[in-house]
């Protein structure tokens, strides 16, 4: 059953050329109907009776057109598996292939000189081809995402290397579930480091355990993220994986930098790599992000102010104590500030914080309890709907926080951070972020750090917009909120 589940994508890719071929003929038939039978088009572009012809005349041209589109490089490349390829890139390839096929069909018509032929029909067919082929790929992506959420068509990934490069790879996999990669665990050349779980990703021990895992058929793909001074070991791993028919990918650790830190130039065919010391946003990006933050705060103010007054009244009626709760947090580059929230706990809840950690064994770097006894009745509703964070907008106005970014930790939590986890302090903290829309409080701390680091290294306006759009259903459904 497992093999059948993993073969569905291969079957779909094999079926796509035949499906595209059929859709191109459908496009020609629709174009013929529009040109010769539709009253709308004929009223705009009238045709003399002598020029009417049957669809059979266009069948050879449709055949040439379809063969050219399906077999030439731009579209043919779409039939090969390429995780992470965007829909717009696919549409661009389709437009390229259809445009060249249109030119070829036009050339054939000029050579053959058929007695009755409509070159406008070719243009209509080309437009319809792009629409149909692009639409079927949207449907394919939707079906694929549903199946992947059910564990069908995913690739089980074994990561080798738990250093900086390995964590960067793991953060990208966790941040992009749409790619269809599921990490089953990781190995490391340091047995002690390889035995520590990283969130929900299991540490499977030393690299010496690889033969057993391959023999068990545990992984579909092995990603090697070891330093290049282990070249001999890397080649041995690749050869061993090939002997078990398991795909391998090797991540170059060029100064342990991601591609976002590398600028490639060309000097008469010689590649020159320009290296940036950091992936932090530049001044222009900071300014753009700040303008967007202020615009969102100002647009939401007419709704946030009356809602805030109602919440304040509910808090006062529910339990004694202040309406607002100012909590000491750590922001960008370790700068400390007071984050404002609506009070959702009983007065003096902070005094019981360390006792709860001791009693429950919660992770002191990110302690969360699903049934925290300190939360009030109104507070439980506020937390489930994230309305307790509404006063964070004041922190955004002050410039202490952003709308989107890593959630700010407390000073006591930061003291427990490992060196790599401090990277999440390299940008402005936010009200919502990548790990919040990936499960919120249910996401283990190490995964939170990996997702925050991925966000910092790959920041863009588009990524912020994507996180904001994903925040809405998460808030409405209360996913992982407590």
N, C-alpha and C positions, 0 to 999 in steps of 0.2 A: 504493500500500500504506500509506503514511504517513497519508493522509487517512482510510482505513478504520480505522486504529488509533485515530485521534483521535476518530472518530465513534461508537465503541462506547458511551461514556457517554451520549451523546445518544439513541442507540437504546434503551438500558436505561431511561432516564427516560421515554421515550415509551411503553414497554411496561408500566411500573409501574402506571398507572391501571387498565389492563385486568387485570393480574395481581391487584391489590387487589380489583377488582370480583369476580373469580372466587373469590378466597379468602373473601370475605364470604359468598357463597352456600355455599361449603364449610363455613364456620362455622355457618350456619343448618342445613345438613343434619346436621352433627355434633350440634348442639344438639337437633334433632328426634330423632335416634337415642338420645341420652342420656335425653331426657324420656319418650319413648314406647316405646322398645325395650330400653333397658338395664335389666336386672334390678336392678342396684345402686341406681339413682336411684328406680326404681318401688317398691322395698322401703322406701326412706326416705320418699318422697313419693308414696303410692299415688294412682292415677287410676281413677275410675269408668269402666266400659266405655262409658257413654253419651258421655263426653267425649273418646274416642279420635277422631282425625281424620287425614286424609292430609296429606302434606307440601305438596300443592298449595295448601292454605289459606294457608300461610305464604309462598308465593312472592311475592305482591304486596308483602308487608311487607319481605321481603328485598330486593326491587327498590328500594323507597323508601329503605330503610336504606343500601344500597350507593351509590345516587346521592347521598344526603346526605353520606356519608363522603367519597366521592371528589371531589365538586364544591365543597364548602364550604372556607372559608379554612384552617382548621388543618391538614388533611391535604393539600389541594391545593397548599399552599406547599411540601410535601416533594418535589413533582415538579420543582421548579426547582433548578438547580445551586447549591449553597451549600457551598463547601469549608470544612472546619473545623467543620461542624455536628455535634454529638455525638449518639450513639445515644440517650441518655436524653432529649435534647431532642425527637428524633423520636418516641419512645414517649409523651412528654407530649402532643405534638400529636395522636397517634393516639387516646389516651385522651380528649382533649377532643372530637375529632370523633365518636368512637363514643358517648360519653355523650350528646351532643346528638342524634345519630341515634336512640338508644334512646328518648329523650323524645318525639321526633317520631313514631316507630313506635307507642309507647304511646298517644299522643294520637289517632292514626288508628284504633287498635283501639277506643278508647272511643267514637269517632264512628260507626264502621261496625257495632259490636256483632255480630261474627260468632258463630254459634251455639256453636261449639266452638273455643276459643282458649286458649293457655297463655302468660300473661305471664312466667312463670318461664322459658319457652323463650327469650324475648327477652333476659332477663338472661344466660342461659347463652351465647346467641349473641354478646352483647356482649363477654363475657369471652374467648370463643374468638377473636373478631375481633382483639382487642388482642394475644393471644398469637400468632396467625398473621401479622398484619401486622408486628409487632415482630420476629418470627423471620425473615421473609423479608428484612427489612432487615439483619439480622445476616449472613445468607448473602450478600446483595448486597455488603456491606462486605468480607467475606472474599474474594470473587471479585475485587472491585475492587482490593484490596491486592495480590493475586497478579499481576493484569494490569499494575498500575502498576510493580511491581518489574521487569517485563519491558519497560517502556517503552511500554505500551499505555494510552492514555487520560490521559497526562500533558500538562500545559500547559508549553510552552517559554517561559520568562520572560526578557525582556530588561529589566534594571534600568538606569534613567537617574539617576545621582547616586551618588557614592561617599563622601559625607560621613557624618556621624554617623547621620542618618536612613536613608540608603541601607544602611549596615552593619547597622542594626537590622532592616531588612526582610530583608536577606540572611541574617542569623543566624536569623530566624524560619523562613525557607524551608528552611535546612539542618537546623534542629532538628525540623521537622515534615515528614518525607518522605511521611507518610500523606496530606498535602493534595494530593499529585500535581503539585507545581510543580518544574520542573527548570530551574535558572538556566543560561542559555547564555552569559552574560557581562554586562558592564555598560559603559555609556558615562558620560562626565562632561563638564561644561562646561569643566573644566581638562584639556586634552589630555594633559599629562604624567601627571596622576593617573589618568586613564582608560586609560593604556597599561600599568599595572602589574597583573599577575595577583594575585588575592586567593585564595591556595590553589589549588584546582582550578577556580575561577571566573575566566574570562579577562577581562582588560581589553581592550576592543575600541576604545579610543581616544576621540575627541571626539564630542560630540553630532552634529556635522556628518556622521558616518558613518551616522546613522539611516536616511536615505532608501535607501541601498544595502542595508542589512540588511532593511528592509521589502520592498524589491523582490525580494530573494532568498527571501522567505517564511520567514525564519529564526526568527521568534517568533510565538507564539499570543497572548501577553499582554505589554504593556509597562507596567511600574510606574515612575512618575515620582516621584523622591524628591529633587527640587531645592528650594532655599530659596525662600520665597514672594516674595522680592524679584526672582525671575526669572519673575514671573507671565506676562509676554508670551511668553517662551520656552516656558513650560509649555503655554499655549494653542496655540501653533504646533505643538508636539509632538503634542498631542491631536488637532488637526485633521488632521495628516499621517497619524497612525495610523488615524483613521476613514476616510480616503480609500483606505487599503489594507485595510479591513475587519479591522483588528487591534484587539482590545480594549485599553483603557487604564484604569489605576487611578492616582490621584494621592494621595500620602501627605502630609497636612498636617504641616508641621514646627513646630507650635505650641511655640515656645521649645525645639525639638528634644527634646520629651518624648514618652515612650510613654504609652499610656492607663493603665498601671499607676501613673503619677505624677499622674494627673488625677482629681479628685473632682468630680462634676457635681451641683449643687444647683439647685433651682427656686425663683425668687422671682416669684410671680404670673405665670408664663409666661416669665420672663426667665431664661435659663440662666446660672448662675454657676459658674465653674471654680475649684476649689480646687487649688492646685499644691503638690506635695511636692518638697522640694529634692533628694531622693535616693530611689532605689528600694530602699535597704538594708533588711534585716529590722529590725523593732522589737524591743524587749526581750522581749515575750511570745513572738514567733516564735523568737527566739534560745533562750529557755528551753525551748520545746517541742522544738526541734531537738536541744538538748543532752540532754534527757531521753531522746529516742529513741536518740541515739548511745550513751549509757551503757547503756541497756537492751539494745541489740544486742551491745555488748561483753561484758556480763555473761552474756547467754544463750549467746554463742559461746565463752566461756572454757573450759568443760569439754571442748570439742572442739579448741580452738586450742592449749591448753597441751601435751597429749600429742603433737599433730601437730608443734608447734614443737620439741619435744625430738628427735623423729625427724629433722627437717630439720637441726637443729644437728649431730647425729651424722653425717649424710650429708655435710655440708659439711666437717667435720673430717677424715673419711676420704678425701675427694676431693682436697683441695688444702690446702697450708699457709696459715695466716693466721687472722684473727679470724672468729668466727661472724657477728657483727653488723657492719653498715656504717652509720655515722652520717654523713649527708650534709647539708651546710649548705643550707638552703632559706629561701624568703621566704614568709611567711604573710599573714594579713589585715592590711591597711593598712601593708604593708611590714615587719611585725615578723618578725625572723629567728629561726629555731630549727633544731635538728638532727633531721632525719627518720630514723627507724630502719628498716632493711631487713635481710633476710638477705643475706649477702655472696654475690653471684652472679658476681663477676669475680676474676681473679687479684690477688694482693697488689700494690699500687703501680699499679693501673690508672689512677688519676687523672692520673698523670704523663704518660700517653700520650694523654690526652683532646684537648688542643689540637693535637697532631701529627696525629691522625686527622681533625679538622675541616679542617686545611690540606690533607691528602692527598685527602680525598673531596669537599670542597666542600659539606659538610652545612650546613644552616641553624644557625648558632651560637645562635639563640634557642631551638631545640628539636632538638638533634642526636640522631639515632637511626640505628643501622645494623642491617640485618637479619642480617648475618653479622659481628657484632662479634668480632674475634679475642681480645678480653680476657675473654670469658665462659667460665667453666668448664663441665665436663660436667653437673654437678649444677645449676649456675647456669642453663644453657639450659632444663632442665626446670622449674626454679622460675619463670623468666620466662614460659615458655609457659603455665603454669598460674596465674601471678600469686601464687604462694605466697611469693615473695621479699618481698611487701608485707605479709605477716602481722604483722610487728612494728609496722606503722603503727597497730595497735590501741592500743599503748602511747602513741603521740602523741595518739590520740583521748582516752584517759583523762586525759592531762595538759591537755587543752583546747587543744592546738596545731592539731589537725586535726579534721575531721568525717568521718563515714562517706561522705557524698556532698558533692561540691564540686569546684571546679577543682583540677587537680593542681598542687602547689606548685613554682614554678620556683627556679632557683639565682640568687644575687645577680648573677653575671656575665650571665645571660640577661636579667634585669630591666633591667640597664643599657642593653641594646640595644632595649628596648621603645619603640614610639611612644606618644604620649600616650593614644590611645584604647585601646591594648592593656593599659594599666595598670588599666583598669576590672576586669580579672579578679582583682585583688588586693583588691576591695571586700568580700569575704566569706571565711569560713573555708575553707581548702583541704581537699580530701577524698581518700579512698582511691579512690573511683570517681566518675565524673562523666558529663556528657552526651556529651562527645566520645569518652570511652573506650568507651561503648556504641555509638558511631557509626562505629567503625573503628579505635580505639586508635591505634597508632603510624603507621598508614597515612593518618591525617587530617593534611593540611598545617597548619602552625602558625597561619596567619591564620584558617583555619576553626575550629581549636581555640579561639582567642580569641573568635570570633563565637558559638560554642556556649556557652562559659563565660559570656559577657555575657548571652546569652538566659536561661541558668539563673538568674543573679543577678536579672535583671529580672522573672522569672516564677516565682520560687520558691514552692513549696507542698509540703505533706506528700505530696499525690498525685503530684507530679512526682518527689520523692525515691523514693517507692515504685515508680514506673514505672522509674526508672533502676536501682534495686536488682534488680527482676525481669528487666530486660534484661541486667544484668551476669552473671547466672547462666549463660545459654547462651553468652555471649561468652567467659567464663572456661573453661567446659567444652570449647568448640571451639577455644580458643586463637586467636580471630580477631584478626589484626593485632598479635599479641604477639611482641616480640623485643627 
